[in-house]
Amino acid sequence: SSSEADEMAAALEAELNDFM
Amino acid sequence: TPSSSDVQLTEEAVRRYLIRKPMTTKDLLKKFQTKRTGLSSEQTVNVLAQILKKLNPERKNINDKMHFYLTE
């Protein structure tokens, strides 16, 4: 579902934020 | 018997996509949907995060959205 995709994108961006 | 996944989430696959055109995190996740890779959502996020950290792609905003891209 698109909401799951949104959640995954948010989780991925959160992981990357520490790095970027 | 389980069918083999038709898509693999690998550094090389991500690299090829990002060389072709800039992509958002959502664009990338769409290319590696869990039903096609056989990975869980959590695995997908973790593996993709590791790959992006390693590739360290360039970033730019397009339509107010952050996109990653690589040059050859």
PDB file of all chains, atoms N, CA, C and O in Angstrom:
ATOM      1  N   SER A   1       0.846  -1.196   0.000  1.00  0.00           N
ATOM      2  CA  SER A   1       0.000   0.000   0.000  1.00  0.00           C
ATOM      3  C   SER A   1       0.878   1.241   0.000  1.00  0.00           C
ATOM      4  O   SER A   1       2.057   1.167   0.347  1.00  0.00           O
ATOM      5  N   SER A   2       0.329   2.357  -0.377  1.00  0.00           N
ATOM      6  CA  SER A   2       1.137   3.574  -0.446  1.00  0.00           C
ATOM      7  C   SER A   2       1.510   4.039   0.951  1.00  0.00           C
ATOM      8  O   SER A   2       2.563   4.652   1.129  1.00  0.00           O
ATOM      9  N   SER A   3       0.665   3.761   1.957  1.00  0.00           N
ATOM     10  CA  SER A   3       1.033   4.196   3.304  1.00  0.00           C
ATOM     11  C   SER A   3       2.224   3.400   3.818  1.00  0.00           C
ATOM     12  O   SER A   3       3.058   3.933   4.551  1.00  0.00           O
ATOM     13  N   GLU A   4       2.310   2.123   3.437  1.00  0.00           N
ATOM     14  CA  GLU A   4       3.480   1.354   3.831  1.00  0.00           C
ATOM     15  C   GLU A   4       4.721   1.907   3.134  1.00  0.00           C
ATOM     16  O   GLU A   4       5.794   1.988   3.733  1.00  0.00           O
ATOM     17  N   ALA A   5       4.570   2.281   1.880  1.00  0.00           N
ATOM     18  CA  ALA A   5       5.692   2.873   1.157  1.00  0.00           C
ATOM     19  C   ALA A   5       6.123   4.177   1.827  1.00  0.00           C
ATOM     20  O   ALA A   5       7.315   4.460   1.944  1.00  0.00           O
ATOM     21  N   ASP A   6       5.145   4.964   2.264  1.00  0.00           N
ATOM     22  CA  ASP A   6       5.463   6.219   2.959  1.00  0.00           C
ATOM     23  C   ASP A   6       6.237   5.941   4.244  1.00  0.00           C
ATOM     24  O   ASP A   6       7.212   6.622   4.560  1.00  0.00           O
ATOM     25  N   GLU A   7       5.784   4.931   4.974  1.00  0.00           N
ATOM     26  CA  GLU A   7       6.462   4.586   6.234  1.00  0.00           C
ATOM     27  C   GLU A   7       7.893   4.118   5.981  1.00  0.00           C
ATOM     28  O   GLU A   7       8.821   4.475   6.708  1.00  0.00           O
ATOM     29  N   MET A   8       8.045   3.321   4.947  1.00  0.00           N
ATOM     30  CA  MET A   8       9.392   2.832   4.632  1.00  0.00           C
ATOM     31  C   MET A   8      10.297   3.984   4.188  1.00  0.00           C
ATOM     32  O   MET A   8      11.467   4.043   4.565  1.00  0.00           O
ATOM     33  N   ALA A   9       9.747   4.894   3.389  1.00  0.00           N
ATOM     34  CA  ALA A   9      10.548   6.035   2.947  1.00  0.00           C
ATOM     35  C   ALA A   9      10.951   6.893   4.143  1.00  0.00           C
ATOM     36  O   ALA A   9      12.085   7.365   4.227  1.00  0.00           O
ATOM     37  N   ALA A  10      10.013   7.089   5.064  1.00  0.00           N
ATOM     38  CA  ALA A  10      10.312   7.884   6.258  1.00  0.00           C
ATOM     39  C   ALA A  10      11.394   7.207   7.101  1.00  0.00           C
ATOM     40  O   ALA A  10      12.297   7.867   7.614  1.00  0.00           O
ATOM     41  N   ALA A  11      11.291   5.883   7.238  1.00  0.00           N
ATOM     42  CA  ALA A  11      12.287   5.141   8.023  1.00  0.00           C
ATOM     43  C   ALA A  11      13.654   5.215   7.359  1.00  0.00           C
ATOM     44  O   ALA A  11      14.675   5.370   8.029  1.00  0.00           O
ATOM     45  N   LEU A  12      13.662   5.102   6.044  1.00  0.00           N
ATOM     46  CA  LEU A  12      14.929   5.167   5.314  1.00  0.00           C
ATOM     47  C   LEU A  12      15.552   6.553   5.450  1.00  0.00           C
ATOM     48  O   LEU A  12      16.753   6.685   5.684  1.00  0.00           O
ATOM     49  N   GLU A  13      14.726   7.576   5.302  1.00  0.00           N
ATOM     50  CA  GLU A  13      15.261   8.942   5.420  1.00  0.00           C
ATOM     51  C   GLU A  13      15.764   9.210   6.835  1.00  0.00           C
ATOM     52  O   GLU A  13      16.757   9.912   7.023  1.00  0.00           O
ATOM     53  N   ALA A  14      15.078   8.653   7.822  1.00  0.00           N
ATOM     54  CA  ALA A  14      15.527   8.827   9.210  1.00  0.00           C
ATOM     55  C   ALA A  14      16.904   8.182   9.401  1.00  0.00           C
ATOM     56  O   ALA A  14      17.780   8.746  10.056  1.00  0.00           O
ATOM     57  N   GLU A  15      17.079   6.988   8.816  1.00  0.00           N
ATOM     58  CA  GLU A  15      18.383   6.317   8.907  1.00  0.00           C
ATOM     59  C   GLU A  15      19.472   7.139   8.237  1.00  0.00           C
ATOM     60  O   GLU A  15      20.596   7.223   8.730  1.00  0.00           O
ATOM     61  N   LEU A  16      19.128   7.737   7.119  1.00  0.00           N
ATOM     62  CA  LEU A  16      20.126   8.474   6.352  1.00  0.00           C
ATOM     63  C   LEU A  16      20.418   9.837   6.954  1.00  0.00           C
ATOM     64  O   LEU A  16      21.496  10.392   6.741  1.00  0.00           O
ATOM     65  N   ASN A  17      19.479  10.375   7.697  1.00  0.00           N
ATOM     66  CA  ASN A  17      19.667  11.713   8.265  1.00  0.00           C
ATOM     67  C   ASN A  17      20.872  11.790   9.191  1.00  0.00           C
ATOM     68  O   ASN A  17      21.554  12.812   9.263  1.00  0.00           O
ATOM     69  N   ASP A  18      21.122  10.687   9.900  1.00  0.00           N
ATOM     70  CA  ASP A  18      22.285  10.668  10.779  1.00  0.00           C
ATOM     71  C   ASP A  18      23.568  10.812   9.982  1.00  0.00           C
ATOM     72  O   ASP A  18      24.574  11.344  10.451  1.00  0.00           O
ATOM     73  N   PHE A  19      23.488  10.325   8.784  1.00  0.00           N
ATOM     74  CA  PHE A  19      24.679  10.242   7.949  1.00  0.00           C
ATOM     75  C   PHE A  19      24.888  11.500   7.118  1.00  0.00           C
ATOM     76  O   PHE A  19      26.020  11.901   6.850  1.00  0.00           O
ATOM     77  N   MET A  20      23.777  12.118   6.713  1.00  0.00           N
ATOM     78  CA  MET A  20      23.881  13.224   5.748  1.00  0.00           C
ATOM     79  C   MET A  20      24.076  14.565   6.421  1.00  0.00           C
ATOM     80  O   MET A  20      24.179  15.587   5.742  1.00  0.00           O
TER      81      MET A  20
ATOM     82  N   THR B   1       7.536 -25.111  -3.930  1.00  0.00           N
ATOM     83  CA  THR B   1       8.875 -24.504  -3.761  1.00  0.00           C
ATOM     84  C   THR B   1       8.760 -22.984  -3.927  1.00  0.00           C
ATOM     85  O   THR B   1       8.004 -22.490  -4.764  1.00  0.00           O
ATOM     86  N   PRO B   2       9.521 -22.266  -3.118  1.00  0.00           N
ATOM     87  CA  PRO B   2       9.458 -20.802  -3.245  1.00  0.00           C
ATOM     88  C   PRO B   2      10.055 -20.366  -4.577  1.00  0.00           C
ATOM     89  O   PRO B   2      11.109 -20.846  -4.994  1.00  0.00           O
ATOM     90  N   SER B   3       9.370 -19.465  -5.216  1.00  0.00           N
ATOM     91  CA  SER B   3       9.922 -18.947  -6.463  1.00  0.00           C
ATOM     92  C   SER B   3      11.065 -18.000  -6.126  1.00  0.00           C
ATOM     93  O   SER B   3      11.010 -17.277  -5.132  1.00  0.00           O
ATOM     94  N   SER B   4      12.077 -18.008  -6.940  1.00  0.00           N
ATOM     95  CA  SER B   4      13.194 -17.108  -6.668  1.00  0.00           C
ATOM     96  C   SER B   4      12.755 -15.679  -6.930  1.00  0.00           C
ATOM     97  O   SER B   4      11.957 -15.415  -7.829  1.00  0.00           O
ATOM     98  N   SER B   5      13.281 -14.772  -6.141  1.00  0.00           N
ATOM     99  CA  SER B   5      12.901 -13.376  -6.310  1.00  0.00           C
ATOM    100  C   SER B   5      13.412 -12.879  -7.659  1.00  0.00           C
ATOM    101  O   SER B   5      14.507 -13.233  -8.098  1.00  0.00           O
ATOM    102  N   ASP B   6      12.604 -12.061  -8.297  1.00  0.00           N
ATOM    103  CA  ASP B   6      13.015 -11.599  -9.624  1.00  0.00           C
ATOM    104  C   ASP B   6      13.787 -10.284  -9.555  1.00  0.00           C
ATOM    105  O   ASP B   6      14.325  -9.819 -10.560  1.00  0.00           O
ATOM    106  N   VAL B   7      13.836  -9.698  -8.378  1.00  0.00           N
ATOM    107  CA  VAL B   7      14.584  -8.450  -8.209  1.00  0.00           C
ATOM    108  C   VAL B   7      15.504  -8.610  -7.012  1.00  0.00           C
ATOM    109  O   VAL B   7      15.086  -9.125  -5.975  1.00  0.00           O
ATOM    110  N   GLN B   8      16.748  -8.176  -7.139  1.00  0.00           N
ATOM    111  CA  GLN B   8      17.676  -8.235  -6.018  1.00  0.00           C
ATOM    112  C   GLN B   8      18.123  -6.846  -5.617  1.00  0.00           C
ATOM    113  O   GLN B   8      18.502  -6.024  -6.450  1.00  0.00           O
ATOM    114  N   LEU B   9      18.069  -6.609  -4.322  1.00  0.00           N
ATOM    115  CA  LEU B   9      18.501  -5.319  -3.785  1.00  0.00           C
ATOM    116  C   LEU B   9      20.006  -5.383  -3.547  1.00  0.00           C
ATOM    117  O   LEU B   9      20.463  -5.861  -2.509  1.00  0.00           O
ATOM    118  N   THR B  10      20.757  -4.900  -4.509  1.00  0.00           N
ATOM    119  CA  THR B  10      22.215  -4.929  -4.403  1.00  0.00           C
ATOM    120  C   THR B  10      22.778  -3.541  -4.683  1.00  0.00           C
ATOM    121  O   THR B  10      22.116  -2.682  -5.265  1.00  0.00           O
ATOM    122  N   GLU B  11      24.015  -3.353  -4.254  1.00  0.00           N
ATOM    123  CA  GLU B  11      24.689  -2.086  -4.502  1.00  0.00           C
ATOM    124  C   GLU B  11      24.748  -1.784  -6.000  1.00  0.00           C
ATOM    125  O   GLU B  11      24.545  -0.646  -6.424  1.00  0.00           O
ATOM    126  N   GLU B  12      25.026  -2.814  -6.788  1.00  0.00           N
ATOM    127  CA  GLU B  12      25.148  -2.606  -8.232  1.00  0.00           C
ATOM    128  C   GLU B  12      23.807  -2.185  -8.839  1.00  0.00           C
ATOM    129  O   GLU B  12      23.766  -1.324  -9.717  1.00  0.00           O
ATOM    130  N   ALA B  13      22.717  -2.789  -8.374  1.00  0.00           N
ATOM    131  CA  ALA B  13      21.394  -2.437  -8.899  1.00  0.00           C
ATOM    132  C   ALA B  13      21.053  -0.984  -8.553  1.00  0.00           C
ATOM    133  O   ALA B  13      20.541  -0.243  -9.392  1.00  0.00           O
ATOM    134  N   VAL B  14      21.341  -0.586  -7.312  1.00  0.00           N
ATOM    135  CA  VAL B  14      21.063   0.795  -6.891  1.00  0.00           C
ATOM    136  C   VAL B  14      21.931   1.761  -7.697  1.00  0.00           C
ATOM    137  O   VAL B  14      21.465   2.807  -8.150  1.00  0.00           O
ATOM    138  N   ARG B  15      23.183   1.396  -7.865  1.00  0.00           N
ATOM    139  CA  ARG B  15      24.096   2.254  -8.619  1.00  0.00           C
ATOM    140  C   ARG B  15      23.575   2.484 -10.046  1.00  0.00           C
ATOM    141  O   ARG B  15      23.600   3.603 -10.560  1.00  0.00           O
ATOM    142  N   ARG B  16      23.106   1.407 -10.664  1.00  0.00           N
ATOM    143  CA  ARG B  16      22.624   1.531 -12.046  1.00  0.00           C
ATOM    144  C   ARG B  16      21.423   2.474 -12.133  1.00  0.00           C
ATOM    145  O   ARG B  16      21.320   3.287 -13.052  1.00  0.00           O
ATOM    146  N   TYR B  17      20.529   2.350 -11.171  1.00  0.00           N
ATOM    147  CA  TYR B  17      19.363   3.252 -11.188  1.00  0.00           C
ATOM    148  C   TYR B  17      19.780   4.706 -11.004  1.00  0.00           C
ATOM    149  O   TYR B  17      19.273   5.595 -11.689  1.00  0.00           O
ATOM    150  N   LEU B  18      20.708   4.945 -10.075  1.00  0.00           N
ATOM    151  CA  LEU B  18      21.061   6.334  -9.744  1.00  0.00           C
ATOM    152  C   LEU B  18      21.938   6.984 -10.809  1.00  0.00           C
ATOM    153  O   LEU B  18      22.011   8.210 -10.899  1.00  0.00           O
ATOM    154  N   ILE B  19      22.605   6.156 -11.617  1.00  0.00           N
ATOM    155  CA  ILE B  19      23.362   6.711 -12.741  1.00  0.00           C
ATOM    156  C   ILE B  19      22.393   7.131 -13.843  1.00  0.00           C
ATOM    157  O   ILE B  19      22.625   8.111 -14.551  1.00  0.00           O
ATOM    158  N   ARG B  20      21.309   6.378 -13.975  1.00  0.00           N
ATOM    159  CA  ARG B  20      20.343   6.641 -15.034  1.00  0.00           C
ATOM    160  C   ARG B  20      19.584   7.942 -14.791  1.00  0.00           C
ATOM    161  O   ARG B  20      19.427   8.752 -15.704  1.00  0.00           O
ATOM    162  N   LYS B  21      19.114   8.141 -13.561  1.00  0.00           N
ATOM    163  CA  LYS B  21      18.380   9.379 -13.275  1.00  0.00           C
ATOM    164  C   LYS B  21      18.266   9.595 -11.771  1.00  0.00           C
ATOM    165  O   LYS B  21      18.357   8.647 -10.991  1.00  0.00           O
ATOM    166  N   PRO B  22      18.064  10.862 -11.365  1.00  0.00           N
ATOM    167  CA  PRO B  22      17.898  11.149  -9.931  1.00  0.00           C
ATOM    168  C   PRO B  22      16.624  10.494  -9.393  1.00  0.00           C
ATOM    169  O   PRO B  22      15.591  10.474 -10.063  1.00  0.00           O
ATOM    170  N   MET B  23      16.715   9.962  -8.178  1.00  0.00           N
ATOM    171  CA  MET B  23      15.566   9.288  -7.581  1.00  0.00           C
ATOM    172  C   MET B  23      15.418   9.658  -6.119  1.00  0.00           C
ATOM    173  O   MET B  23      16.402   9.889  -5.417  1.00  0.00           O
ATOM    174  N   THR B  24      14.177   9.711  -5.673  1.00  0.00           N
ATOM    175  CA  THR B  24      13.899   9.924  -4.253  1.00  0.00           C
ATOM    176  C   THR B  24      13.988   8.577  -3.527  1.00  0.00           C
ATOM    177  O   THR B  24      14.082   7.524  -4.159  1.00  0.00           O
ATOM    178  N   THR B  25      13.956   8.627  -2.210  1.00  0.00           N
ATOM    179  CA  THR B  25      13.932   7.362  -1.454  1.00  0.00           C
ATOM    180  C   THR B  25      12.718   6.535  -1.865  1.00  0.00           C
ATOM    181  O   THR B  25      12.794   5.310  -1.961  1.00  0.00           O
ATOM    182  N   LYS B  26      11.600   7.214  -2.105  1.00  0.00           N
ATOM    183  CA  LYS B  26      10.391   6.476  -2.482  1.00  0.00           C
ATOM    184  C   LYS B  26      10.526   5.836  -3.859  1.00  0.00           C
ATOM    185  O   LYS B  26      10.067   4.715  -4.079  1.00  0.00           O
ATOM    186  N   ASP B  27      11.157   6.556  -4.783  1.00  0.00           N
ATOM    187  CA  ASP B  27      11.401   5.973  -6.110  1.00  0.00           C
ATOM    188  C   ASP B  27      12.207   4.685  -5.979  1.00  0.00           C
ATOM    189  O   ASP B  27      11.894   3.674  -6.607  1.00  0.00           O
ATOM    190  N   LEU B  28      13.257   4.741  -5.148  1.00  0.00           N
ATOM    191  CA  LEU B  28      14.110   3.564  -4.978  1.00  0.00           C
ATOM    192  C   LEU B  28      13.339   2.416  -4.335  1.00  0.00           C
ATOM    193  O   LEU B  28      13.451   1.265  -4.755  1.00  0.00           O
ATOM    194  N   LEU B  29      12.560   2.746  -3.319  1.00  0.00           N
ATOM    195  CA  LEU B  29      11.792   1.695  -2.643  1.00  0.00           C
ATOM    196  C   LEU B  29      10.814   1.036  -3.613  1.00  0.00           C
ATOM    197  O   LEU B  29      10.534  -0.158  -3.504  1.00  0.00           O
ATOM    198  N   LYS B  30      10.299   1.815  -4.556  1.00  0.00           N
ATOM    199  CA  LYS B  30       9.379   1.257  -5.545  1.00  0.00           C
ATOM    200  C   LYS B  30      10.085   0.251  -6.454  1.00  0.00           C
ATOM    201  O   LYS B  30       9.479  -0.714  -6.919  1.00  0.00           O
ATOM    202  N   LYS B  31      11.378   0.492  -6.698  1.00  0.00           N
ATOM    203  CA  LYS B  31      12.132  -0.422  -7.555  1.00  0.00           C
ATOM    204  C   LYS B  31      12.448  -1.736  -6.847  1.00  0.00           C
ATOM    205  O   LYS B  31      12.687  -2.763  -7.482  1.00  0.00           O
ATOM    206  N   PHE B  32      12.442  -1.678  -5.516  1.00  0.00           N
ATOM    207  CA  PHE B  32      12.809  -2.874  -4.740  1.00  0.00           C
ATOM    208  C   PHE B  32      11.673  -3.249  -3.794  1.00  0.00           C
ATOM    209  O   PHE B  32      11.860  -3.373  -2.584  1.00  0.00           O
ATOM    210  N   GLN B  33      10.496  -3.426  -4.378  1.00  0.00           N
ATOM    211  CA  GLN B  33       9.333  -3.779  -3.563  1.00  0.00           C
ATOM    212  C   GLN B  33       9.537  -5.136  -2.898  1.00  0.00           C
ATOM    213  O   GLN B  33      10.101  -6.062  -3.482  1.00  0.00           O
ATOM    214  N   THR B  34       9.059  -5.222  -1.656  1.00  0.00           N
ATOM    215  CA  THR B  34       9.280  -6.435  -0.865  1.00  0.00           C
ATOM    216  C   THR B  34       8.730  -7.673  -1.555  1.00  0.00           C
ATOM    217  O   THR B  34       9.319  -8.751  -1.470  1.00  0.00           O
ATOM    218  N   LYS B  35       7.598  -7.520  -2.239  1.00  0.00           N
ATOM    219  CA  LYS B  35       7.016  -8.705  -2.896  1.00  0.00           C
ATOM    220  C   LYS B  35       7.884  -9.193  -4.051  1.00  0.00           C
ATOM    221  O   LYS B  35       7.751 -10.335  -4.491  1.00  0.00           O
ATOM    222  N   ARG B  36       8.767  -8.333  -4.541  1.00  0.00           N
ATOM    223  CA  ARG B  36       9.636  -8.746  -5.650  1.00  0.00           C
ATOM    224  C   ARG B  36      11.012  -9.203  -5.176  1.00  0.00           C
ATOM    225  O   ARG B  36      11.644 -10.038  -5.822  1.00  0.00           O
ATOM    226  N   THR B  37      11.480  -8.660  -4.047  1.00  0.00           N
ATOM    227  CA  THR B  37      12.806  -9.043  -3.559  1.00  0.00           C
ATOM    228  C   THR B  37      12.745 -10.192  -2.562  1.00  0.00           C
ATOM    229  O   THR B  37      13.724 -10.915  -2.378  1.00  0.00           O
ATOM    230  N   GLY B  38      11.584 -10.359  -1.917  1.00  0.00           N
ATOM    231  CA  GLY B  38      11.463 -11.366  -0.869  1.00  0.00           C
ATOM    232  C   GLY B  38      11.987 -10.898   0.474  1.00  0.00           C
ATOM    233  O   GLY B  38      11.985 -11.662   1.439  1.00  0.00           O
ATOM    234  N   LEU B  39      12.441  -9.643   0.551  1.00  0.00           N
ATOM    235  CA  LEU B  39      12.920  -9.100   1.831  1.00  0.00           C
ATOM    236  C   LEU B  39      11.738  -8.522   2.616  1.00  0.00           C
ATOM    237  O   LEU B  39      10.694  -8.210   2.043  1.00  0.00           O
ATOM    238  N   SER B  40      11.917  -8.385   3.937  1.00  0.00           N
ATOM    239  CA  SER B  40      10.910  -7.707   4.746  1.00  0.00           C
ATOM    240  C   SER B  40      11.071  -6.200   4.561  1.00  0.00           C
ATOM    241  O   SER B  40      12.070  -5.735   4.012  1.00  0.00           O
ATOM    242  N   SER B  41      10.089  -5.454   5.021  1.00  0.00           N
ATOM    243  CA  SER B  41      10.181  -3.994   4.941  1.00  0.00           C
ATOM    244  C   SER B  41      11.405  -3.498   5.698  1.00  0.00           C
ATOM    245  O   SER B  41      12.144  -2.637   5.221  1.00  0.00           O
ATOM    246  N   GLU B  42      11.605  -4.064   6.897  1.00  0.00           N
ATOM    247  CA  GLU B  42      12.730  -3.625   7.725  1.00  0.00           C
ATOM    248  C   GLU B  42      14.068  -3.937   7.057  1.00  0.00           C
ATOM    249  O   GLU B  42      14.984  -3.115   7.053  1.00  0.00           O
ATOM    250  N   GLN B  43      14.160  -5.142   6.492  1.00  0.00           N
ATOM    251  CA  GLN B  43      15.400  -5.504   5.783  1.00  0.00           C
ATOM    252  C   GLN B  43      15.642  -4.565   4.613  1.00  0.00           C
ATOM    253  O   GLN B  43      16.767  -4.129   4.371  1.00  0.00           O
ATOM    254  N   THR B  44      14.580  -4.262   3.898  1.00  0.00           N
ATOM    255  CA  THR B  44      14.717  -3.385   2.731  1.00  0.00           C
ATOM    256  C   THR B  44      15.263  -2.028   3.139  1.00  0.00           C
ATOM    257  O   THR B  44      16.188  -1.506   2.517  1.00  0.00           O
ATOM    258  N   VAL B  45      14.674  -1.454   4.206  1.00  0.00           N
ATOM    259  CA  VAL B  45      15.124  -0.139   4.677  1.00  0.00           C
ATOM    260  C   VAL B  45      16.581  -0.205   5.130  1.00  0.00           C
ATOM    261  O   VAL B  45      17.384   0.666   4.795  1.00  0.00           O
ATOM    262  N   ASN B  46      16.913  -1.246   5.896  1.00  0.00           N
ATOM    263  CA  ASN B  46      18.274  -1.345   6.425  1.00  0.00           C
ATOM    264  C   ASN B  46      19.310  -1.544   5.317  1.00  0.00           C
ATOM    265  O   ASN B  46      20.360  -0.901   5.307  1.00  0.00           O
ATOM    266  N   VAL B  47      18.996  -2.441   4.393  1.00  0.00           N
ATOM    267  CA  VAL B  47      19.959  -2.729   3.323  1.00  0.00           C
ATOM    268  C   VAL B  47      20.118  -1.515   2.416  1.00  0.00           C
ATOM    269  O   VAL B  47      21.231  -1.164   2.024  1.00  0.00           O
ATOM    270  N   LEU B  48      18.998  -0.879   2.086  1.00  0.00           N
ATOM    271  CA  LEU B  48      19.069   0.288   1.201  1.00  0.00           C
ATOM    272  C   LEU B  48      19.826   1.435   1.879  1.00  0.00           C
ATOM    273  O   LEU B  48      20.580   2.156   1.224  1.00  0.00           O
ATOM    274  N   ALA B  49      19.627   1.601   3.172  1.00  0.00           N
ATOM    275  CA  ALA B  49      20.358   2.645   3.899  1.00  0.00           C
ATOM    276  C   ALA B  49      21.860   2.367   3.847  1.00  0.00           C
ATOM    277  O   ALA B  49      22.656   3.275   3.611  1.00  0.00           O
ATOM    278  N   GLN B  50      22.242   1.110   4.068  1.00  0.00           N
ATOM    279  CA  GLN B  50      23.667   0.757   4.015  1.00  0.00           C
ATOM    280  C   GLN B  50      24.257   1.030   2.638  1.00  0.00           C
ATOM    281  O   GLN B  50      25.357   1.567   2.512  1.00  0.00           O
ATOM    282  N   ILE B  51      23.511   0.652   1.614  1.00  0.00           N
ATOM    283  CA  ILE B  51      24.001   0.836   0.243  1.00  0.00           C
ATOM    284  C   ILE B  51      24.155   2.329  -0.062  1.00  0.00           C
ATOM    285  O   ILE B  51      25.152   2.744  -0.652  1.00  0.00           O
ATOM    286  N   LEU B  52      23.166   3.131   0.340  1.00  0.00           N
ATOM    287  CA  LEU B  52      23.243   4.575   0.047  1.00  0.00           C
ATOM    288  C   LEU B  52      24.389   5.229   0.816  1.00  0.00           C
ATOM    289  O   LEU B  52      25.063   6.119   0.296  1.00  0.00           O
ATOM    290  N   LYS B  53      24.606   4.789   2.044  1.00  0.00           N
ATOM    291  CA  LYS B  53      25.731   5.340   2.803  1.00  0.00           C
ATOM    292  C   LYS B  53      27.047   5.020   2.114  1.00  0.00           C
ATOM    293  O   LYS B  53      27.961   5.843   2.078  1.00  0.00           O
ATOM    294  N   LYS B  54      27.128   3.821   1.572  1.00  0.00           N
ATOM    295  CA  LYS B  54      28.358   3.408   0.902  1.00  0.00           C
ATOM    296  C   LYS B  54      28.545   4.151  -0.424  1.00  0.00           C
ATOM    297  O   LYS B  54      29.639   4.624  -0.732  1.00  0.00           O
ATOM    298  N   LEU B  55      27.469   4.246  -1.197  1.00  0.00           N
ATOM    299  CA  LEU B  55      27.566   4.905  -2.510  1.00  0.00           C
ATOM    300  C   LEU B  55      27.754   6.414  -2.357  1.00  0.00           C
ATOM    301  O   LEU B  55      28.356   7.072  -3.207  1.00  0.00           O
ATOM    302  N   ASN B  56      27.224   6.945  -1.251  1.00  0.00           N
ATOM    303  CA  ASN B  56      27.315   8.381  -0.983  1.00  0.00           C
ATOM    304  C   ASN B  56      26.959   9.221  -2.216  1.00  0.00           C
ATOM    305  O   ASN B  56      27.779  10.002  -2.697  1.00  0.00           O
ATOM    306  N   PRO B  57      25.736   9.055  -2.722  1.00  0.00           N
ATOM    307  CA  PRO B  57      25.351   9.733  -3.964  1.00  0.00           C
ATOM    308  C   PRO B  57      25.246  11.246  -3.792  1.00  0.00           C
ATOM    309  O   PRO B  57      25.103  11.753  -2.679  1.00  0.00           O
ATOM    310  N   GLU B  58      25.320  11.946  -4.904  1.00  0.00           N
ATOM    311  CA  GLU B  58      25.037  13.379  -4.897  1.00  0.00           C
ATOM    312  C   GLU B  58      23.556  13.560  -4.599  1.00  0.00           C
ATOM    313  O   GLU B  58      22.741  12.666  -4.824  1.00  0.00           O
ATOM    314  N   ARG B  59      23.233  14.736  -4.088  1.00  0.00           N
ATOM    315  CA  ARG B  59      21.815  15.021  -3.788  1.00  0.00           C
ATOM    316  C   ARG B  59      21.427  16.330  -4.432  1.00  0.00           C
ATOM    317  O   ARG B  59      22.225  17.265  -4.493  1.00  0.00           O
ATOM    318  N   LYS B  60      20.215  16.395  -4.907  1.00  0.00           N
ATOM    319  CA  LYS B  60      19.676  17.681  -5.338  1.00  0.00           C
ATOM    320  C   LYS B  60      18.169  17.688  -5.193  1.00  0.00           C
ATOM    321  O   LYS B  60      17.512  16.649  -5.248  1.00  0.00           O
ATOM    322  N   ASN B  61      17.636  18.890  -5.006  1.00  0.00           N
ATOM    323  CA  ASN B  61      16.190  19.035  -4.872  1.00  0.00           C
ATOM    324  C   ASN B  61      15.557  19.261  -6.236  1.00  0.00           C
ATOM    325  O   ASN B  61      15.956  20.150  -6.989  1.00  0.00           O
ATOM    326  N   ILE B  62      14.568  18.441  -6.533  1.00  0.00           N
ATOM    327  CA  ILE B  62      13.771  18.604  -7.746  1.00  0.00           C
ATOM    328  C   ILE B  62      12.316  18.641  -7.290  1.00  0.00           C
ATOM    329  O   ILE B  62      11.849  17.729  -6.607  1.00  0.00           O
ATOM    330  N   ASN B  63      11.610  19.689  -7.666  1.00  0.00           N
ATOM    331  CA  ASN B  63      10.222  19.856  -7.186  1.00  0.00           C
ATOM    332  C   ASN B  63      10.129  19.737  -5.661  1.00  0.00           C
ATOM    333  O   ASN B  63       9.218  19.107  -5.123  1.00  0.00           O
ATOM    334  N   ASP B  64      11.089  20.354  -4.989  1.00  0.00           N
ATOM    335  CA  ASP B  64      11.097  20.367  -3.526  1.00  0.00           C
ATOM    336  C   ASP B  64      11.313  18.997  -2.889  1.00  0.00           C
ATOM    337  O   ASP B  64      11.113  18.829  -1.686  1.00  0.00           O
ATOM    338  N   LYS B  65      11.720  18.020  -3.696  1.00  0.00           N
ATOM    339  CA  LYS B  65      11.993  16.708  -3.118  1.00  0.00           C
ATOM    340  C   LYS B  65      13.460  16.358  -3.325  1.00  0.00           C
ATOM    341  O   LYS B  65      14.029  16.584  -4.393  1.00  0.00           O
ATOM    342  N   MET B  66      14.056  15.801  -2.277  1.00  0.00           N
ATOM    343  CA  MET B  66      15.460  15.444  -2.359  1.00  0.00           C
ATOM    344  C   MET B  66      15.625  14.202  -3.221  1.00  0.00           C
ATOM    345  O   MET B  66      14.981  13.177  -2.993  1.00  0.00           O
ATOM    346  N   HIS B  67      16.494  14.311  -4.210  1.00  0.00           N
ATOM    347  CA  HIS B  67      16.802  13.203  -5.107  1.00  0.00           C
ATOM    348  C   HIS B  67      18.282  12.832  -4.982  1.00  0.00           C
ATOM    349  O   HIS B  67      19.142  13.691  -4.787  1.00  0.00           O
ATOM    350  N   PHE B  68      18.547  11.555  -5.097  1.00  0.00           N
ATOM    351  CA  PHE B  68      19.930  11.070  -5.151  1.00  0.00           C
ATOM    352  C   PHE B  68      20.310  10.793  -6.592  1.00  0.00           C
ATOM    353  O   PHE B  68      19.467  10.392  -7.394  1.00  0.00           O
ATOM    354  N   TYR B  69      21.571  11.005  -6.924  1.00  0.00           N
ATOM    355  CA  TYR B  69      22.034  10.595  -8.249  1.00  0.00           C
ATOM    356  C   TYR B  69      23.539  10.353  -8.217  1.00  0.00           C
ATOM    357  O   TYR B  69      24.249  10.832  -7.333  1.00  0.00           O
ATOM    358  N   LEU B  70      23.995   9.608  -9.190  1.00  0.00           N
ATOM    359  CA  LEU B  70      25.418   9.312  -9.329  1.00  0.00           C
ATOM    360  C   LEU B  70      25.855   9.662 -10.739  1.00  0.00           C
ATOM    361  O   LEU B  70      25.077   9.576 -11.689  1.00  0.00           O
ATOM    362  N   THR B  71      27.089  10.051 -10.854  1.00  0.00           N
ATOM    363  CA  THR B  71      27.649  10.239 -12.186  1.00  0.00           C
ATOM    364  C   THR B  71      28.689   9.142 -12.407  1.00  0.00           C
ATOM    365  O   THR B  71      29.293   8.644 -11.457  1.00  0.00           O
ATOM    366  N   GLU B  72      28.886   8.779 -13.649  1.00  0.00           N
ATOM    367  CA  GLU B  72      29.804   7.674 -13.946  1.00  0.00           C
ATOM    368  C   GLU B  72      31.256   8.075 -13.841  1.00  0.00           C
ATOM    369  O   GLU B  72      32.142   7.251 -14.064  1.00  0.00           O
TER     370      GLU B  72
END
